[in-house]
Amino acid sequence: GLSAPLAGIRALVTSGPTHEPIDPVRFIANRSSGRQGHAIAAALARRGATTLLVSGPTVEPDPAGVEVKHIETAEEMWAACRNGLPADVAVCAAAVADWRPALAAGEKIKKAKGKAPPAIALTENPDILAGLSAAGNGRPRLVIGFAAETEKLVENATAKRLAKGCDWILANDVSPGTGTFGGLDNLVHLVSAAGVEDWPRMSKQQVAEELADRIAAELKRAS
Ligand code: C5P
């Protein structure tokens, strides 16, 4: 119907940063607020989608009508996403840490006089967007990612869409001064096989509404 264009649709959304432990009290993280991903999950749920939000640590409240799985690390996020399949649409808005400490120390790393600072060896995290895009039979019909870029925005996003194997990339300009990362507004370009659409600057809330409408139209068209 008009009020629930996504009724019967299962949606999976990732949001927020991940925390990668160095030891029991320290971690590597990033400045993602989770605002965009949470808004997308809320917008999909409002349109009737059965929505699972897999979220890293954030101060954003759990959106109404959304099942929320709280995780900390990229590996936990990937496991929760796999468990969340099957889904018709996946939106990867999380700022997943590219690397994690290869070995998280079991005890707090102690500082001592004369002791050299510890070296933290890093290892690569799973790429959740690429993993969902390559999920074979279990692949969501529509897989959407974000590309935060500071230069050659559309060029890099177009390459990223192909490299990740996803259907759409929302390219956003996170250059210093745009206030995008951690801010309220977003300036995005929708990159798909059909080409590039420039969206006007709008709030992350409005980006979520617009994207949810586009998802509903696409799933209807392709069904
Ligand atoms: O490679 P890059 O981090 O620039 O790609 C960004 C997109 O990939 C975002 O949609 C992000 O959620 C997703 N991503 C992911 N898992 C990773 C790294 C990025 O899902 N390990």
Residues whose N, C-alpha, C, O or C-beta is under 5 A from the ligand:
A	BS01	C5P	C92 A93 A94 A95 V96 A97 N125 P126 D127 I128 L129 G145 F146 A147
